[in-house]
Amino acid sequence: MRLWHKDLIDVLPRLQLVSQWRECCLIAKLINEKGTPNHILVNAVMNYPVSHFLLYNYYIYKEMTNRGYKVRANNFDMWHNIEPFFECEPDMTITEMFDHWHDDIYLRECLYNLEEKARAGGIPYDEWLRVYEKFQYFTPLWR
């Protein structure tokens, strides 16, 4: 379980993007039921106001709809009918979201993770190239 770096959202491979939506729904459910996601890679979400997590979900939702995927926003109904949130522009920018967590180090970790998945055949090469082209300054281990 992880929240992919915010700068990767627009180039996340299909499987990672769709899986991210499911993970966000699970994180929302865990926070609602237990007060925390209780997973080492996503516990940092609790260090931020809930608006950061909601904004992250907004961008995941918008990217999925931009790609033509069908998305059910009602998975977030547990948070006071959050569906209208996805229909309006957020108050915060993506650069402000998770400002000390989604830093350059975390971006590199996510890039290497995606590269490993591509090398192992879990991500189609053309989808990996979209990621690589956006982050050309990144020195991959493999091309």
LUMKEFI-500763 format. One line per 3 residues: number of its first residue (from 1); for each residue x, y, z of N, C-alpha, C. Coordinates in Angstrom, 2 decimals, padded with zeros to 5 digits. Layout:
BEGIN
NUM) X:Y:Z:X:Y:Z:X:Y:Z ~ ...
//
This chain:
BEGIN
1) 000.85:-001.18:000.00:000.00:000.00:000.00:000.89:001.24:000.00 ~ 000.58:002.17:-000.90:001.31:003.44:-000.95:000.46:004.47:-001.64 ~ 000.74:005.73:-001.36:000.19:006.82:-002.14:001.31:007.25:-003.08
4) 001.14:007.00:-004.36:002.16:007.38:-005.32:002.42:008.88:-005.23 ~ 003.65:009.28:-005.50:004.01:010.70:-005.42:003.03:011.52:-006.26 ~ 002.63:012.65:-005.73:001.63:013.51:-006.38:002.01:013.92:-007.80
7) 003.30:014.07:-008.08:003.74:014.48:-009.42:003.65:013.36:-010.45 ~ 003.40:012.14:-009.99:003.28:011.00:-010.89:001.85:010.75:-011.36 ~ 000.89:011.37:-010.73:-000.51:011.04:-010.99:-000.85:011.07:-012.47
10) -000.41:012.09:-013.19:-000.81:012.22:-014.60:-000.12:011.24:-015.53 ~ 000.90:010.53:-015.06:001.59:009.55:-015.90:001.60:008.16:-015.30 ~ 000.87:007.97:-014.21:000.83:006.63:-013.61:000.33:005.61:-014.63
13) 000.99:004.49:-014.72:000.47:003.42:-015.58:-000.95:003.05:-015.17 ~ -001.72:002.54:-016.12:-003.13:002.22:-015.91:-003.38:001.41:-014.64 ~ -002.66:000.31:-014.49:-002.89:-000.56:-013.34:-002.62:000.16:-012.02
16) -001.56:000.96:-011.97:-001.22:001.68:-010.74:-002.26:002.76:-010.44 ~ -002.77:003.41:-011.47:-003.78:004.45:-011.26:-005.08:003.85:-010.73 ~ -005.54:002.80:-011.36:-006.78:002.15:-010.92:-006.60:001.57:-009.51
19) -005.46:000.96:-009.26:-005.19:000.41:-007.93:-005.09:001.51:-006.89 ~ -004.59:002.69:-007.31:-004.48:003.81:-006.37:-005.85:004.25:-005.89 ~ -006.82:004.26:-006.79:-008.18:004.63:-006.38:-008.70:003.64:-005.33
22) -008.50:002.35:-005.58:-008.96:001.34:-004.61:-008.25:001.52:-003.27 ~ -006.95:001.80:-003.31:-006.20:002.00:-002.07:-006.68:003.24:-001.33 ~ -006.97:004.29:-002.06:-007.48:005.51:-001.42:-008.81:005.24:-000.74
25) -009.66:004.47:-001.39:-010.95:004.10:-000.79:-010.73:003.28:000.48 ~ -009.77:002.37:000.45:-009.47:001.56:001.63:-008.89:002.44:002.74 ~ -008.00:003.34:002.40:-007.43:004.24:003.41:-008.54:005.07:004.05
28) -009.45:005.60:003.23:-010.58:006.39:003.75:-011.42:005.54:004.70 ~ -011.67:004.30:004.31:-012.46:003.40:005.15:-011.75:003.13:006.48 ~ -010.45:002.86:006.42:-009.70:002.58:007.64:-009.65:003.79:008.57
31) -009.45:004.97:007.99:-009.44:006.18:008.81:-010.81:006.38:009.45 ~ -011.85:006.15:008.69:-013.22:006.32:009.20:-013.52:005.32:010.32 ~ -013.08:004.08:010.14:-013.42:003.03:011.11:-012.46:002.95:012.29
34) -011.15:003.15:012.01:-010.15:002.92:013.05:-009.36:004.16:013.44 ~ -009.54:005.24:012.67:-008.83:006.48:012.98:-007.47:006.60:012.32 ~ -007.02:005.52:011.68:-005.72:005.53:011.03:-005.66:004.41:010.00
37) -004.86:004.59:008.93:-004.72:003.49:007.97:-003.85:002.36:008.53 ~ -002.96:002.66:009.47:-002.09:001.67:010.10:-001.27:000.87:009.11 ~ -000.62:001.56:008.20:000.31:000.94:007.26:001.52:001.86:007.13
40) 002.70:001.30:007.28:003.91:002.09:007.36:004.12:003.06:006.18 ~ 003.67:002.69:004.99:003.89:003.56:003.83:002.84:004.65:003.67 ~ 001.74:004.57:004.40:000.70:005.60:004.26:000.32:006.27:005.57
43) 000.90:005.85:006.67:000.57:006.47:007.95:000.84:007.97:007.96 ~ 001.76:008.43:007.14:002.10:009.86:007.09:000.90:010.71:006.68 ~ -000.10:010.10:006.07:-001.31:010.85:005.70:-001.94:011.48:006.93
46) -001.73:010.87:008.09:-002.31:011.37:009.33:-001.58:012.61:009.86 ~ -000.42:012.93:009.29:000.33:014.12:009.69:-000.18:015.39:009.03 ~ -001.20:015.26:008.19:-001.73:016.37:007.41:-003.22:016.52:007.66
49) -003.74:017.72:007.43:-005.20:017.88:007.50:-005.86:016.96:006.47 ~ -007.08:016.55:006.74:-007.80:015.64:005.86:-007.93:016.24:004.46 ~ -007.88:017.56:004.34:-008.00:018.21:003.03:-006.89:017.77:002.08
52) -005.71:017.43:002.60:-004.62:016.96:001.74:-004.98:015.61:001.13 ~ -005.51:014.71:001.93:-005.90:013.39:001.43:-007.05:013.51:000.44 ~ -008.02:014.37:000.75:-009.13:014.57:-000.16:-008.67:015.17:-001.48
55) -007.73:016.10:-001.42:-007.21:016.69:-002.65:-006.48:015.64:-003.48 ~ -005.70:014.80:-002.82:-005.01:013.72:-003.53:-006.04:012.86:-004.27 ~ -007.12:012.52:-003.58:-008.18:011.72:-004.19:-008.84:012.47:-005.35
58) -009.00:013.76:-005.19:-009.56:014.58:-006.26:-008.71:014.44:-007.52 ~ -007.39:014.53:-007.40:-006.51:014.42:-008.56:-006.51:013.01:-009.16 ~ -006.57:012.00:-008.32:-006.67:010.62:-008.82:-007.99:010.48:-009.58
61) -009.07:010.95:-008.98:-010.39:010.88:-009.61:-010.40:011.60:-010.95 ~ -009.87:012.82:-010.98:-009.86:013.61:-012.22:-009.01:012.93:-013.30 ~ -007.88:012.37:-012.94:-007.03:011.70:-013.92:-007.75:010.48:-014.48
64) -008.41:009.73:-013.62:-009.14:008.55:-014.11:-010.26:008.96:-015.06 ~ -011.00:010.00:-014.72:-012.08:010.43:-015.61:-011.52:011.03:-016.89 ~ -010.37:011.72:-016.82:-009.72:012.24:-018.03:-009.34:011.12:-018.99
67) -008.97:009.98:-018.44:-008.60:008.83:-019.27:-009.81:008.01:-019.71 ~ -010.98:008.41:-019.29:-012.20:007.73:-019.72:-012.60:006.56:-018.84 ~ -011.98:006.41:-017.67:-012.34:005.32:-016.78:-013.60:005.70:-016.02
70) -014.43:004.70:-015.73:-015.62:004.94:-014.92:-015.23:004.86:-013.45 ~ -015.59:005.91:-012.71:-015.19:006.00:-011.31:-016.42:006.28:-010.46 ~ -016.53:005.55:-009.37:-017.63:005.80:-008.45:-017.11:006.60:-007.26
73) -017.44:007.87:-007.23:-017.01:008.73:-006.12:-017.76:008.40:-004.84 ~ -018.88:007.67:-004.95:-019.66:007.38:-003.76:-018.93:006.46:-002.79 ~ -017.75:005.98:-003.16:-016.94:005.21:-002.22:-016.53:006.07:-001.03
76) -016.64:007.39:-001.18:-016.25:008.30:-000.12:-017.46:008.84:000.64 ~ -018.63:008.24:000.43:-019.83:008.71:001.12:-019.68:008.68:002.63 ~ -018.80:007.82:003.12:-018.60:007.73:004.57:-018.11:009.06:005.13
79) -017.58:009.92:004.25:-017.13:011.24:004.70:-018.15:012.29:004.30 ~ -019.36:012.17:004.82:-020.38:013.20:004.66:-020.69:013.51:003.20 ~ -021.00:012.49:002.44:-021.38:012.65:001.04:-020.35:013.50:000.30
82) -019.16:012.98:000.17:-018.03:013.71:-000.40:-018.13:013.89:-001.92 ~ -019.07:013.20:-002.57:-019.16:013.26:-004.03:-019.16:014.68:-004.58 ~ -019.88:015.66:-003.98:-019.82:017.03:-004.52:-018.41:017.61:-004.54
85) -017.54:017.14:-003.64:-016.16:017.62:-003.62:-015.48:017.37:-004.96 ~ -015.79:016.26:-005.60:-015.13:015.89:-006.84:-015.65:016.69:-008.03 ~ -016.70:017.45:-007.82:-017.28:018.24:-008.90:-016.82:019.70:-008.88
88) -016.02:020.09:-007.89:-015.57:021.49:-007.82:-014.05:021.56:-007.75 ~ -013.52:022.72:-008.02:-012.07:022.91:-007.95:-011.64:023.02:-006.48 ~ -010.53:022.43:-006.12:-010.07:022.48:-004.73:-009.49:023.86:-004.36
91) -009.42:024.13:-003.07:-008.87:025.39:-002.57:-007.34:025.37:-002.54 ~ -006.75:024.21:-002.48:-005.30:024.05:-002.34:-004.73:023.58:-003.67 ~ -003.47:023.91:-003.94:-002.83:023.43:-005.17:-002.12:022.12:-004.91
94) -001.81:021.43:-005.98:-001.11:020.14:-005.85:000.28:020.32:-005.24 ~ 000.90:021.46:-005.45:002.24:021.68:-004.88:002.19:021.82:-003.36 ~ 001.08:022.28:-002.83:000.94:022.43:-001.37:000.61:021.10:-000.69
97) 000.04:020.19:-001.43:-000.42:018.92:-000.88:000.75:018.04:-000.45 ~ 000.68:017.51:000.76:001.71:016.62:001.31:003.11:017.21:001.12 ~ 003.25:018.50:001.41:004.46:019.25:001.07:005.77:018.70:001.62
100) 005.79:018.09:002.78:007.07:017.57:003.30:007.19:016.05:003.16 ~ 006.13:015.42:002.76:006.14:013.98:002.56:006.45:013.66:001.11 ~ 005.74:014.25:000.17:005.93:013.99:-001.25:007.04:014.90:-001.78
103) 008.24:014.64:-001.29:009.41:015.44:-001.66:010.22:014.72:-002.74 ~ 011.39:015.25:-003.06:012.22:014.65:-004.12:012.69:013.24:-003.78 ~ 012.96:012.99:-002.53:013.40:011.65:-002.12:012.27:010.65:-002.35
106) 011.06:011.02:-001.93:009.93:010.12:-002.12:009.62:009.92:-003.60 ~ 009.77:010.97:-004.39:009.57:010.84:-005.83:010.55:009.82:-006.41 ~ 011.82:009.91:-006.03:012.82:008.94:-006.52:012.46:007.52:-006.11
109) 012.02:007.34:-004.88:011.62:006.01:-004.42:010.49:005.46:-005.30 ~ 009.52:006.30:-005.59:008.39:005.87:-006.42:008.84:005.57:-007.84 ~ 009.73:006.39:-008.37:010.24:006.17:-009.73:010.99:004.84:-009.83
112) 011.82:004.57:-008.83:012.54:003.28:-008.85:011.58:002.11:-008.69 ~ 010.54:002.30:-007.89:009.53:001.26:-007.73:008.85:000.97:-009.06 ~ 008.45:002.02:-009.76:007.81:001.83:-011.07:008.78:001.21:-012.07
115) 010.03:001.64:-012.02:011.03:001.07:-012.93:011.19:-000.43:-012.68 ~ 011.22:-000.80:-011.42:011.35:-002.23:-011.09:010.16:-003.02:-011.63 ~ 008.96:-002.47:-011.49:007.77:-003.14:-012.01:007.85:-003.27:-013.54
118) 008.34:-002.23:-014.21:008.47:-002.26:-015.67:009.50:-003.31:-016.09 ~ 010.62:-003.35:-015.40:011.67:-004.32:-015.73:011.18:-005.76:-015.57 ~ 010.32:-005.97:-014.59:009.82:-007.32:-014.31:008.63:-007.68:-015.19
121) 008.18:-006.72:-016.02:007.06:-007.00:-016.91:005.70:-006.65:-016.35 ~ 005.66:-006.01:-015.18:004.39:-005.66:-014.56:003.79:-004.38:-015.10 ~ 004.59:-003.61:-015.80:004.11:-002.38:-016.44:004.53:-002.45:-017.90
124) 003.61:-002.23:-018.82:004.00:-002.23:-020.23:005.06:-001.16:-020.49 ~ 005.98:-001.49:-021.38:007.12:-000.60:-021.64:006.67:000.79:-022.08 ~ 005.62:000.89:-022.90:005.17:002.21:-023.35:004.63:003.05:-022.19
127) 004.02:002.41:-021.20:003.55:003.14:-020.03:004.73:003.60:-019.17 ~ 005.76:002.78:-019.07:006.97:003.18:-018.36:007.63:004.37:-019.06 ~ 007.63:004.36:-020.38:008.25:005.46:-021.13:007.54:006.79:-020.86
130) 006.23:006.77:-020.68:005.51:008.01:-020.34:006.03:008.58:-019.02 ~ 006.26:007.70:-018.05:006.80:008.15:-016.77:008.21:008.69:-016.99 ~ 009.03:007.92:-017.68:010.42:008.30:-017.90:010.54:009.63:-018.65
133) 009.70:009.83:-019.66:009.77:011.07:-020.45:009.42:012.29:-019.61 ~ 008.52:012.14:-018.66:008.17:013.27:-017.80:009.32:013.62:-016.85 ~ 010.06:012.61:-016.43:011.13:012.80:-015.45:012.48:012.45:-016.07
136) 012.83:013.12:-017.14:014.06:012.80:-017.87:015.32:013.02:-017.03 ~ 015.24:013.88:-016.03:016.39:014.11:-015.16:016.67:012.89:-014.28 ~ 015.68:012.03:-014.12:015.81:010.81:-013.33:016.74:009.86:-014.06
139) 017.70:009.33:-013.34:018.62:008.37:-013.94:018.14:006.96:-013.64 ~ 017.52:006.35:-014.62:017.01:004.99:-014.36:018.12:003.98:-014.33 ~ 017.84:002.86:-013.75:018.78:001.75:-013.75:018.67:000.97:-015.05
142) 017.56:001.17:-015.75:017.23:000.38:-016.92:016.44:001.24:-017.90 ~ 016.59:001.02:-019.19:015.78:001.75:-020.19:015.19:000.79:-021.16
//
